[in-house]
Structure formats: C-alpha cells, structure tokens
Amino acid sequence: MGAQSYIPSRALGESPQPPPRIFFGRDGLIEKIVDLAESLTPVALIGTGGVGKTSIALTVLHHGRIKQRFGDNRRFIRCDKFPATPTHFLGRISKVIGTGIKNPEDLTSLFPFLSSKEMLVFLDNAESILDPRGTNAREMYVIVKELSRLETMCLCITSRISTVPPDCETLDIPTLSAEAAHHTFYQIYKYDREQSDSVDNILKQLDFHPLSITLLATVAHHSKWGVDRLTREWESRRIGVLQTEHNESLAATIELSLASPMFQGLGPDARALLGVVAFFPQGVNEANIDWLFPTLSGGARVFDKFCMLSLTHQSGGFITMLAPLRDYLRPKDPQSSPLLCTINKCYFSRLSVAVDPDMPGFEEARWITSEDVNVEHLLNIFTSIDAESDDTWDTCAYFMEHLFWHKKRLVVLGPKIKGLPDDHPSKPQCMVQLSWLFGSVGNYMEQKRLLAYALRLQRVWGDDRKVAQTLRFLSEANRLLGLYQEGIQYAREALGISEQLGDAAEQARCLNYLAWLLHGDKQLDAAQEIASRVIDLPLKKGNKFPVCQCHRLLGLIHRSKSEKETGIDYFEAALGIARSFGWHDELFWIHFCLAELFHDQDRFDDAHAHVGSAKSYAVSNTYFLGRVVELQAGFWYRQRRFDEAGAEALHAVDLFEKLGATRDAEYTRELLRWINGEMNEGNLPQMALLPVCINFPFKARVTK
C-alpha cells in the first residue's frame, strides 16, 4: 500500500523496553546526553561491542527529565532486527512511532506526523544500517541524515561504526571506572560476598569492559565459584571463561563486528592485522605502519577503518585495543602468523644496529624509548618458543644495549638470560648488557656479580677484545661500590690488553675509567693527569665520548680543589660536546654537576636552572629522577626550607627503593635524618658539611 495522508490523532506506537537494573558509573555521561536531548540535539554514542551503549540509551529514555520533556513520545528501534533496506527501515519507523501508515515509500510521507510533536528516537545498533559497505548504504544514510535534521525530533544513535551524520554530537563511550566495574560485578555475583583484590585485579585485566564484567560475574555466580576458583579459572582460560550457559559470550560480540560488510571489505589479511595489534601490549605505532607493513597497500587507511569500526582506538601514538579483544584476537601460535614473523624480522633488523654514542645513528636509536614494551614482549615470547636461537638471544643483547643508552630500566628477560647454559655463545654478551641495566638503576652489587660471571665465560672463550671490555666495565662497577683499588687493578689490566691489541679508542676508554677511579680514591693529581691525557690523545673524529666525560671529570676535580671558575669552564666544554652529539645521559650529569657547583657558590637561581635542565633529561629514567629529587632535597635543606626538603627526600627514597638502588636509598635516608633532626632540634650543621660528590656515570659519594 502506498503512503496515506496523515490526520493528527493520538498514536500509541511502541514504548521502549525497561531500563537496565544494574547500571553504575555513567552519571556524568547520562547528564550530558539528557542535556543534548532536551535541546533536540542529535547524538551518536560510538563504541566497541559490549561497552554499554544500549544500557546508556535505555537509561536516558527512562530518565525523569526525559520523561517530563517527551512524555510518551520516546521510541527505541533495534536496527539489527530487520533487513537493512529503506523499505523495511521506513516501515519500522512508521510502526514504532505510531503513524498508522503502512509501507511508506519515503520519509516525506512521515513528515506531517514527525513534525506534529516533539519526540526522542533511539536507533540502537545503527551500524546494521549505516555500514558504508552495506548493499543499501547510501539510501539508508540519507534517511538517517534527514531524521537527524528534523527540528521536532531528537535522534540518538548507538553504533560501533563512527560513520554517522555530521549533525550528530558524537560521544565516544569509554569503559567503566574501577569503582563502577567493582559495583557491577558484585551486583551480579552473590556467591562469595567477601571483597577480593584478586577479583579487582581480574576486572583491571578486562580493562573494565562492561560486557566482559557482566559475563564473568554471571558465569561465576551460576557456577557457584568462590573467589579462589574464579581466579584459577581466569588464569587458565582467560576470556574462554566469558560464556554463559545461554550462549552469551564475548566471542559472539567480537565476531559480530568482524562479520560487518565494512570489515569484510578490508580483505583477507584484515583479521591477521588485528592479530598483530592484539599481540603487542602497546599495539602498533602509527608512525611505523609503513615500516612494519611494507607490503600492505594503504596501511594507514586500513588501520583507520579499524578505528572507525571501534575495534581499535588510538592511545599515545599507538593503535591498540581493549584487553578482552586482545585476548581473543591475538595469535595463539605466534609462529603461525606470517605477518607477525615478518614484523619480528623487522624489529630484529632494526635492533641489530650497534648503539655507540661515538657512531652515526646514535640519536636515531631513541626509537626504542616508545616501543620498548612491544620489543620486550616480542623477545620474551620468541625466546620461549625457540630458546636455542642464537639470533634471538643476540637481539636480546642489542635490545638491552638500546635500553641502557636511551631508556634505563630492568627487563623481564633477566631470569631467562641467567638460566642459559654457560656454553651458549650469546650468554656472555647478554650477561654484560644485563649488568649495565642493573647498574643503571643503582644495583651495583648485581652489576658486579653479572660482570664477573661474564668475564669468567669470556676468558674461557679466549676473546681478548671482549675480555678487555668486560674488565673495563668491572672496574666501573667497583668504582660505583667504592672499591677503588680493586677497580684500578681491573682498569689497568684492561688497558694493557687494549695496548697489546693496538686499539686506540679502547685505550682512551680504559684511561677514562682509570681517571674516574683515581678521582674516587682521592688521587686528584693522578686523575687530573690521566684525564688531560685522554683529552690530548690524537683520536679519530668520532671518538669524543671519553673526551666529553674527562672534561666533566676535570670539572669535578677543580670543584674539589675550590677552583670553581675553572671547573665551570670544563663543564661548559663538556656541555658543548654533549649537545653536538645529543647525548642525553651526559647532558643530565653535566647539568647535575653544574647545579651543585653553583649551589656551592650560593648562586641559587643558576643552580635551580640547571636542576630544571637535568630534570628534563630524566623524564624516562626513574633513577635519574630520583637523583634530581634527592639533589633538590639537599638544596632546600641548605636554604633551611625543611618541609620541602623532607618531602623531596621521602620521594627520592621511594624511587630508589622501588629500583633496588640500596646505596642511594641509604644515603637519602641519612639526609632525611639530618632534615628531621634540624626540624626537631634545630641544632644540626648545614648541608654543606654532609658528604656529597657526584661521579660518572652514577654516583659514588666520597667525603667533601
């Protein structure tokens, strides 16, 4: 039957279904949607499947202010319950709003009714009709667009796809807060009412995804699992737990998104690409799409479509996804994914470039600072799959070298490295690199132990060049522990081997380390002579790193001799070299030393300026940050600002303890005792009398 003329009358239409009984943590969002609806502003709620869009829609429809504003003229249309054709859509609209018109041919025939009263209409699961790759996509989009422009209607849309009419105020629906997730779970799960940290930890691992939480609580409640059993089931099955006896499951929700025409139109590799995103904890770096997927045509556009489908989202420059989706979509066998194996080779190739501050490409290696979590996960998985692979373990050593120079922290690979057989060819180098990471966070005892172990293995292998390097590293570990004489012996042995090999660059490094050891041992004149010798060596153009360090050491030596202006000159010379090469760690320590020197002279503005500069280079280095905070505590103490000094010292102790930097934590606790004593008794000496001296590359404090 064609369109009929409309005679205004009270039409019954269809009332929306009841609101959800379990609903937490969306108050602010609901208020915002209600405000928009009251002003008849069209709204689109966009989000991944199971994030709670329908529950939000129904809650809005039954909100007191909405009932008062629209009365009975509130409608709810499930767009996935009819074929996505204009005929079926128009017929469904006509029936739900109660026009009495059967089989309308177009929207024009419904305008008299739609314009006769104000109404609120929700199109739920609108991706079913708005999918751009759908058979009738253009016609359906035009109808929805016209509805959104009606002055008497507030059209609200829920959709997994972000392709909605431009007139809509688009709201991206987030997951729940931790508190709301907790309340949601325990509103359903009543078998074991004792609150548990284990449950909260699982909810966090689910990224507080509403559907996942609801399914988990339902399964646990129906199965009468206690918290211990629930935890065991989760640890063994992960999202496999999320399926009720009535076949409600997270898998079904995800597969519904993957079955959409828009996703299917991305081609046969689309699911494998999602698997790569799911595999990496950080997702895929947007800046590296072309580099990671060289054979993927229009890679950026493909990943844009994933975001449009709400399968992924952007976070900190990475394309990532919610944890439940990651669990479901990641490859169960990484080696069975050709794409993942290709990316593995890309990362391995990129890591195999040696990191040397004197060599070209040093600054480019800072890419590791943003992708370290992904690389570590990749290596952790592949070393488990093929523990005998020399290439994989060599790459582990390169990875730790990248971290040492650009993002100092410990790695989860440590126990695996220590567990390698002693005859594994990669073990000595992995042990050396691991030792430097321990040293970089202040754990010098473990650094020394690992180096001694590696040295024993290298002596067996008979590689003199490696032996010399490890002896040099071991000398530095002893310096950091205050064992100067032992360190001097190691440095001299390393120097002797380097001279036999005729390696001028290695000799310069050994002399540099020896100079620092002599300085620590209070042999200032000997240290000054050797440091000056390094500066005067006819080294090749690129070998400037030990020269820069020796300039800084000479600055410290002249500071110790109260020759402050000469010290400043040497620090400034070191600063110029470090800046020209972009050596962040050296820049940190030079500014740190200058801050101390200026503070010695009560030039507080200059001192604080250099503290700020040092802090700018400590952003990704917790140990450096601890040192800056500790230094600031000392400054406040000198200036008798004891409240600020105490707060900073407590912060520094916390940072050092988390890193396992025992000596640093002990020193800072000593400083804290002096601060507290001054506050309580008012009779302790000034900070100038405290033992403090900063050495390279980490501190080994000696008496002033």
C-alpha positions in Angstrom: 0.0 0.0 0.0 1.3 3.5 -0.8 1.6 6.4 1.5 -1.5 7.8 3.2 -2.4 11.3 4.2 -2.0 11.9 7.9 -4.8 13.1 10.2 -3.4 14.1 13.6 -4.6 11.7 16.4 -3.1 10.1 19.5 -1.0 7.3 18.1 0.1 4.6 20.5 3.3 3.5 18.8 5.7 1.3 20.9 7.1 2.0 24.3 10.8 1.4 24.9 11.9 -1.7 26.8 12.7 -1.2 30.5 16.0 0.3 31.6 18.8 -1.9 33.0 18.6 -2.7 36.7 22.4 -2.9 37.1 24.0 0.4 36.0 26.9 2.2 37.6 29.4 4.9 36.9 27.8 6.7 34.0 26.1 9.7 35.8 28.1 12.4 34.1 27.7 10.9 30.7 23.9 10.4 31.2 23.5 14.0 32.3 25.4 15.2 29.2 23.2 13.1 26.8 20.0 14.3 28.6 21.1 17.9 28.2 21.6 17.4 24.5 18.3 15.6 24.1 16.4 18.3 25.9 17.7 20.8 23.3 16.8 18.4 20.5 20.5 18.0 19.5 21.1 14.7 17.6 23.5 12.4 19.4 25.6 9.4 18.4 27.0 7.1 21.0 30.0 5.3 19.5 32.0 2.4 21.0 33.1 -1.2 20.7 30.7 -4.0 21.2 29.7 -4.6 24.8 30.9 -1.2 26.1 27.3 -0.4 27.3 25.8 1.8 24.6 22.4 0.2 24.7 22.3 0.3 28.5 23.1 4.0 28.3 20.4 4.6 25.7 17.7 2.9 27.8 18.7 4.7 30.9 18.4 8.0 29.1 15.0 7.1 27.7 13.7 6.4 31.2 15.4 9.4 32.8 13.0 11.7 34.8 13.8 14.8 32.8 13.4 12.9 29.5 10.0 11.6 30.6 8.9 15.1 31.5 10.2 16.6 28.3 8.9 14.0 25.8 6.2 12.1 27.7 5.1 9.0 25.7 6.9 10.2 22.6 10.1 8.2 23.4 10.9 5.4 20.9 13.6 2.7 20.7 14.4 0.9 17.4 16.7 -2.1 17.2 18.3 -1.7 13.8 19.7 -5.3 13.8 16.1 -6.8 13.9 15.1 -6.0 10.3 16.7 -6.2 6.9 18.9 -3.2 6.1 16.7 -1.9 3.3 14.9 1.5 3.0 11.5 -0.2 2.8 12.0 -2.2 6.0 13.6 0.7 7.8 10.8 3.2 6.9 8.2 0.6 7.8 9.8 0.0 11.2 9.9 3.8 11.9 6.3 4.2 10.9 5.2 1.3 13.2 7.3 2.2 16.2 6.3 5.9 16.3 2.6 5.1 15.6 1.8 6.9 12.3 -0.7 4.4 11.2 0.9 4.5 7.7 1.8 1.1 6.3 4.7 0.6 3.9 5.7 4.3 3.5 7.5 4.8 0.2 9.8 7.5 1.6 10.4 9.7 4.6 8.4 12.6 3.2 5.1 10.8 3.8 6.0 10.6 7.6 7.0 14.3 7.9 3.5 15.5 8.9 3.4 13.1 11.9 7.1 13.7 12.8 6.7 17.5 12.7 3.5 17.5 14.7 5.1 16.7 18.1 8.5 16.6 19.7 9.9 13.2 20.2 13.0 11.3 21.1 14.0 8.3 18.9 16.9 6.0 19.6 18.3 3.9 16.7 20.2 1.1 18.5 22.9 -0.9 16.8 22.8 1.5 13.9 25.9 0.0 12.4 23.5 -2.5 10.8 22.0 0.2 8.6 24.9 2.7 8.4 27.7 0.3 7.4 29.3 2.1 4.3 29.8 -1.2 2.6 26.2 -2.4 3.0 24.1 -3.1 0.0 21.8 0.0 0.6 24.3 2.1 2.4 23.8 5.4 0.6 20.0 5.3 0.8 20.0 4.3 4.5 22.5 7.0 5.4 20.3 9.7 3.6 17.3 8.7 5.6 19.1 8.8 8.9 20.7 12.1 7.9 17.2 13.6 7.2 15.9 12.3 10.5 18.8 14.0 12.4 17.9 17.3 10.8 14.2 17.4 11.9 13.6 20.3 14.2 11.0 18.4 16.2 13.0 15.3 16.8 16.0 14.4 18.9 17.6 11.5 17.1 20.0 9.4 19.1 22.2 6.7 17.6 24.2 3.9 19.1 26.7 2.4 16.8 30.0 0.5 16.6 30.8 2.5 13.5 31.7 6.2 13.6 30.2 7.0 10.1 27.2 8.9 11.4 25.5 12.1 10.1 27.6 15.2 10.7 24.8 16.9 12.6 25.2 14.4 15.4 27.1 15.3 18.5 29.4 12.3 18.7 30.3 10.8 22.0 32.9 8.0 22.3 31.7 5.7 25.1 34.5 4.7 27.5 34.8 1.6 29.6 33.8 1.8 33.3 35.8 3.3 36.1 37.4 0.8 38.5 34.8 1.6 41.2 31.8 1.1 38.8 33.3 -2.1 37.5 33.6 -3.4 41.1 30.0 -2.5 41.9 28.7 -4.0 38.6 30.5 -7.3 39.3 29.2 -7.7 42.9 25.7 -6.7 42.0 25.5 -9.9 39.9 28.0 -12.2 41.7 26.5 -13.1 45.0 28.0 -16.5 45.7 31.0 -15.2 47.7 30.3 -11.7 49.1 33.8 -11.2 50.5 35.5 -8.4 48.7 38.7 -9.6 47.0 41.8 -7.9 45.5 42.0 -10.9 43.1 38.6 -10.0 41.6 39.6 -6.3 41.2 42.8 -7.4 39.5 40.8 -9.5 37.0 38.5 -6.6 36.4 41.5 -4.4 35.6 42.8 -7.1 33.2 39.5 -6.8 31.5 40.0 -3.1 31.0 36.8 -2.6 33.0 34.8 -3.6 29.8 31.1 -3.8 30.9 30.0 -6.8 28.9 33.1 -8.8 29.9 32.5 -8.0 33.6 28.8 -8.9 33.3 29.6 -12.3 31.7 32.4 -13.0 34.2 30.1 -12.3 37.1 27.2 -14.3 35.6 29.3 -17.4 34.9 30.9 -17.2 38.4 27.6 -16.8 40.1 25.8 -19.6 38.1 28.7 -21.9 38.6 28.9 -21.1 42.4 32.6 -20.4 42.2 34.4 -19.0 45.2 37.0 -16.3 44.5 39.8 -18.8 44.6 38.2 -21.0 41.9 37.2 -17.9 39.8 40.9 -16.8 39.9 42.1 -20.2 38.9 39.6 -20.4 36.0 40.6 -17.0 34.8 44.3 -17.7 34.9 43.9 -20.9 33.0 41.2 -19.9 30.5 41.2 -16.1 30.3 38.4 -14.9 28.1 37.4 -18.5 27.5 35.5 -18.1 30.8 33.3 -15.4 29.3 30.5 -17.6 28.0 27.2 -18.3 29.9 25.0 -21.4 29.6 22.7 -19.4 27.4 25.4 -18.9 24.8 26.0 -15.3 25.6 29.7 -14.7 25.0 32.3 -12.1 24.3 33.4 -14.1 21.3 29.9 -13.7 19.7 30.1 -9.9 20.2 33.5 -9.7 18.6 32.6 -11.9 15.7 29.6 -9.8 15.0 31.9 -6.8 14.4 34.2 -8.9 12.2 31.2 -10.0 10.1 30.3 -6.5 9.1 30.5 -5.6 5.4 32.9 -2.8 6.2 35.4 -5.2 7.9 34.9 -7.9 5.3 35.7 -5.3 2.6 39.2 -4.8 4.1 40.3 -8.0 2.5 41.6 -11.4 3.7 44.5 -10.0 5.7 42.4 -7.8 7.9 42.0 -10.3 10.7 45.7 -11.1 10.7 46.4 -7.4 11.0 44.1 -7.2 14.0 46.0 -10.2 15.4 49.3 -8.1 15.2 47.6 -5.2 17.1 46.4 -7.7 19.7 49.8 -9.4 20.1 51.7 -6.3 21.1 50.9 -4.8 24.5 51.2 -1.2 23.1 49.6 -2.0 19.8 51.1 -0.7 16.6 53.0 2.6 16.4 51.1 4.9 14.0 54.4 6.3 12.8 55.8 2.9 11.9 52.9 1.4 9.9 54.7 1.7 6.5 57.9 0.4 8.0 56.3 -2.6 9.8 53.9 -3.5 6.9 55.9 -2.7 3.7 53.6 -4.9 1.5 50.4 -3.5 2.9 48.8 -1.2 0.4 47.2 1.9 2.1 48.2 0.6 5.5 47.2 3.8 7.4 43.7 3.7 5.8 43.2 0.1 6.8 44.0 0.9 10.4 41.8 4.0 10.2 38.9 1.6 9.3 39.7 -0.5 12.4 39.2 2.6 14.5 36.0 3.5 12.6 34.7 0.1 13.5 35.6 0.6 17.1 37.8 -2.5 17.1 40.8 -0.4 17.9 41.5 3.0 19.4 44.4 5.5 19.4 46.4 5.9 22.6 49.7 7.8 22.9 50.5 7.5 19.2 49.7 3.7 19.1 46.8 1.9 17.6 45.7 -0.5 20.3 42.5 -2.3 21.6 40.8 -3.2 24.8 42.3 -6.1 26.7 39.3 -8.6 26.1 39.6 -8.0 22.4 43.4 -8.5 22.6 42.9 -11.8 24.4 40.5 -13.1 21.8 42.3 -11.9 18.6 46.0 -12.4 19.4 47.6 -15.4 17.5 47.6 -18.5 19.7 50.8 -19.6 17.9 52.8 -16.5 17.0 55.0 -18.5 14.6 51.9 -19.4 12.6 51.3 -15.8 11.8 53.3 -14.8 8.6 52.6 -11.1 9.4 53.9 -11.4 12.9 57.0 -13.3 11.8 57.7 -10.5 9.2 57.4 -7.9 11.9 59.7 -10.0 14.1 62.4 -9.8 11.4 61.8 -6.0 11.0 62.4 -5.4 14.7 65.4 -7.8 14.8 67.0 -6.0 11.9 66.4 -2.6 13.4 67.9 -3.7 16.8 71.0 -5.2 15.2 72.4 -1.7 14.6 75.0 -1.3 17.4 74.4 1.7 19.7 77.6 3.7 20.2 77.5 7.4 21.2 80.5 8.0 19.0 78.9 6.4 15.9 76.3 7.8 13.4 72.8 6.7 14.2 73.1 7.0 17.9 70.2 9.5 18.2 68.1 7.6 15.8 68.2 4.6 18.2 66.0 6.6 20.5 63.1 5.0 18.7 63.3 2.3 21.5 62.0 4.7 24.1 58.5 4.5 22.6 58.5 0.8 21.5 60.5 -0.9 24.3 57.4 -2.7 25.8 56.5 -4.2 22.4 60.0 -5.3 21.7 60.4 -6.8 25.1 57.2 -8.8 24.7 58.2 -10.0 21.3 61.6 -11.2 22.6 60.1 -12.8 25.7 57.7 -14.8 23.5 60.2 -15.9 20.9 62.9 -16.8 23.4 60.3 -19.1 25.0 59.4 -20.6 21.6 62.9 -21.2 20.5 65.3 -21.0 23.4 68.2 -22.3 21.3 68.1 -19.5 18.7 71.4 -17.5 18.7 69.8 -14.7 16.6 67.1 -14.2 19.2 69.5 -14.0 22.1 71.9 -11.7 20.2 68.9 -9.5 19.6 68.2 -9.5 23.3 71.7 -8.2 23.9 71.2 -5.4 21.3 67.8 -4.6 22.9 69.4 -4.2 26.4 72.1 -2.0 24.9 69.4 0.2 23.3 67.7 0.5 26.7 71.0 1.3 28.6 71.7 4.3 26.4 68.2 5.5 25.9 65.7 4.2 28.5 67.4 2.7 31.5 65.3 0.0 33.2 65.3 -3.6 34.1 63.8 -6.3 31.8 61.7 -9.4 32.3 64.3 -11.3 30.3 66.7 -11.4 33.2 65.9 -14.8 34.6 66.0 -16.4 31.2 69.4 -14.9 30.5 70.8 -16.2 33.8 69.3 -19.6 33.0 71.1 -20.0 29.6 73.7 -22.8 29.5 77.2 -21.5 30.1 78.3 -22.8 26.7 75.6 -20.8 24.9 77.5 -18.3 22.6 75.2 -15.4 23.4 75.3 -15.7 27.2 78.4 -13.6 28.0 77.2 -10.6 26.0 73.7 -10.9 27.3 75.1 -11.0 30.9 77.2 -7.9 30.2 74.3 -5.9 28.9 72.0 -7.1 31.7 74.7 -6.0 34.2 74.6 -2.5 32.8 70.9 -2.3 33.2 71.3 -3.3 36.9 74.0 -0.6 37.3 71.8 2.0 35.6 69.2 1.6 38.3 71.7 1.7 41.1 72.0 -2.0 41.9 75.8 -2.2 41.6 76.3 -5.4 43.5 74.3 -7.3 41.0 76.0 -5.5 38.2 79.4 -6.6 39.6 78.2 -10.2 40.0 77.0 -10.5 36.5 80.1 -8.9 35.0 82.4 -11.3 37.0 80.3 -14.2 35.7 80.6 -13.0 32.1 84.3 -12.4 32.4 84.9 -16.0 33.5 83.0 -17.2 30.5 84.8 -14.8 28.1 88.2 -15.9 29.4 87.2 -19.5 28.5 86.2 -18.4 25.0 89.5 -16.5 24.7 88.2 -13.3 23.1 90.7 -10.7 24.2 88.7 -7.8 22.9 85.6 -8.8 24.8 87.7 -9.6 27.9 89.2 -6.1 27.9 85.8 -4.5 27.6 84.3 -6.6 30.4 87.4 -5.8 32.6 86.7 -2.1 32.0 83.1 -2.5 32.9 84.0 -4.4 36.0 86.4 -1.6 37.0 83.4 0.8 36.8 81.2 -1.5 38.9 83.8 -1.5 41.6 84.1 2.3 41.5 80.4 2.6 42.0 80.7 0.4 45.0 83.6 2.4 46.4 86.1 -0.4 45.8 88.6 1.8 44.1 91.8 -0.2 44.5 90.1 -3.3 43.0 88.7 -1.2 40.2 92.0 0.3 39.4 93.5 -3.2 39.0 90.8 -4.2 36.6 91.2 -0.9 34.6 95.0 -1.3 34.3 94.6 -4.9 33.1 92.0 -3.8 30.5 94.4 -1.0 29.4 97.2 -3.5 29.0 95.2 -5.8 26.7 94.0 -2.8 24.7 97.6 -1.6 24.2 98.5 -5.1 23.0 95.6 -5.1 20.5 96.6 -1.6 19.3 93.1 -0.3 19.8 93.4 3.4 20.4 89.7 4.0 21.0 89.6 1.3 23.7 92.7 2.6 25.3 91.0 6.0 25.6 88.0 4.4 27.3 90.2 2.5 29.7 92.2 5.6 30.6 88.9 7.5 31.1 87.6 4.8 33.6 91.0 4.8 35.3 90.9 8.5 35.8 87.5 8.3 37.4 88.7 5.6 39.8 91.7 7.6 40.8 89.4 10.6 41.5 87.2 8.4 43.7 90.3 7.2 45.5 91.2 10.9 46.2 94.3 10.7 43.9 93.2 14.0 42.4 96.5 14.9 40.7 96.9 11.5 39.1 93.3 11.6 38.0 93.8 15.1 36.5 96.9 14.0 34.6 95.2 11.0 33.0 92.0 12.9 32.2 94.1 15.6 30.5 96.0 12.9 28.6 92.7 11.5 27.2 91.7 14.9 26.0 95.0 15.3 24.3 95.0 11.9 22.6 95.0 12.1 18.7 91.8 10.1 18.5 89.7 9.7 15.4 87.0 12.3 14.8 84.2 10.1 16.2 85.8 9.1 19.5 84.6 12.1 21.5 82.6 10.3 24.3 85.5 9.6 26.7 86.8 13.1 25.9 83.5 14.6 27.0 83.5 12.5 30.2 87.0 13.6 31.0 86.1 17.3 30.6 83.3 16.6 33.2 85.7 14.8 35.5 88.2 17.7 35.3 85.3 20.0 36.2 84.7 17.9 39.3 88.4 17.8 40.2 88.7 21.6 40.0 85.5 21.9 42.0 87.1 19.7 44.7 90.2 22.0 44.6 87.9 25.0 45.1 88.9 26.2 41.6 85.2 26.9 40.8 85.6 29.0 37.7 88.0 26.6 36.0 85.6 23.8 36.9 82.8 25.7 35.2 84.9 26.1 32.1 85.4 22.3 31.9 81.7 21.6 32.5 80.8 24.1 29.7 83.3 22.4 27.4 81.7 19.0 28.2 78.2 20.5 27.6 79.2 21.8 24.2 80.4 18.3 23.1 77.3 16.5 24.6 74.9 18.9 22.9 76.5 18.5 19.5 76.1 14.7 19.7 72.7 14.7 21.5 74.0 12.6 24.5 71.1 12.8 26.9 72.7 10.9 29.8 75.8 13.1 29.6 73.7 16.2 29.4 71.9 15.1 32.5 75.1 14.6 34.5 76.7 17.8 33.3 73.7 19.9 34.3 73.5 18.0 37.6 77.2 18.8 38.4 76.8 22.5 37.4 73.7 22.7 39.7 75.9 21.5 42.6 78.8 23.8 41.7 76.6 26.9 41.5 74.9 25.9 44.7 78.3 25.8 46.4 78.6 29.5 45.5 75.1 30.3 46.7 74.1 31.1 43.2 70.7 29.6 43.8 69.0 30.9 40.6 71.7 29.3 38.4 71.6 26.1 40.5 67.8 25.7 40.1 68.0 26.5 36.4 70.5 23.6 36.0 68.3 21.3 38.2 65.4 22.0 35.8 67.6 21.2 32.8 68.8 18.0 34.4 65.2 17.0 35.2 64.2 17.5 31.5 66.7 14.7 30.6 65.3 12.4 33.4 61.8 12.1 32.0 62.1 8.4 31.0 64.7 7.4 33.7 63.5 6.8 37.2 67.0 6.6 38.6 67.9 10.0 37.2 64.6 11.4 38.5 65.5 10.1 42.0 68.9 11.8 41.8 67.3 15.1 40.8 64.7 14.8 43.6 67.4 14.0 46.1 69.6 16.9 44.9 66.6 19.3 45.3 66.1 18.0 48.8 69.7 18.9 49.6 69.2 22.4 48.1 66.1 23.0 50.2 68.0 21.8 53.3 70.8 24.3 52.6 68.2 27.0 52.3 66.6 25.9 55.6 63.3 25.1 53.8 62.9 21.9 55.8 59.3 20.9 54.9 60.1 21.0 51.1 63.4 19.2 51.8 61.7 16.4 53.8 59.0 15.9 51.1 61.6 15.6 48.3 63.8 13.3 50.3 60.9 10.9 51.1 60.0 10.9 47.4 63.6 10.1 46.4 63.8 7.2 49.0 60.6 5.8 47.5 62.0 5.9 44.0 65.3 4.3 44.9 63.7 1.5 46.9 61.5 0.6 44.0 64.5 0.3 41.8 66.6 -1.7 44.3 69.2 1.1 44.5 70.2 0.3 48.0 73.2 2.6 48.4 71.2 5.6 47.1 68.3 4.9 49.4 70.6 4.6 52.4 72.3 7.9 51.6 68.9 9.7 51.1 67.6 8.2 54.4 70.7 9.7 56.1 69.9 13.0 54.5 66.3 12.6 55.7 67.5 12.0 59.3 69.5 15.2 59.2 66.5 17.1 57.9 64.2 15.7 60.6 66.9 16.4 63.2 67.1 20.0 62.2 63.3 20.4 62.3 63.1 18.7 65.7 66.2 20.0 67.5 67.3 23.0 65.4 71.0 22.3 66.2 72.5 20.3 63.3 75.0 21.6 60.9 74.3 22.9 57.4 74.0 20.7 54.3 77.5 21.9 53.2 79.0 19.6 55.8 77.2 16.5 54.5 79.3 14.0 52.4 78.4 14.5 48.8 80.2 14.2 45.5 78.7 13.2 42.1 80.8 11.0 39.9 80.4 9.4 36.4 78.2 7.8 35.3 76.5 7.1 38.5 77.4 8.3 42.0 80.0 7.0 44.3 79.9 9.6 47.1 83.1 10.5 48.9 83.8 13.0 51.7 84.0 16.5 50.5 
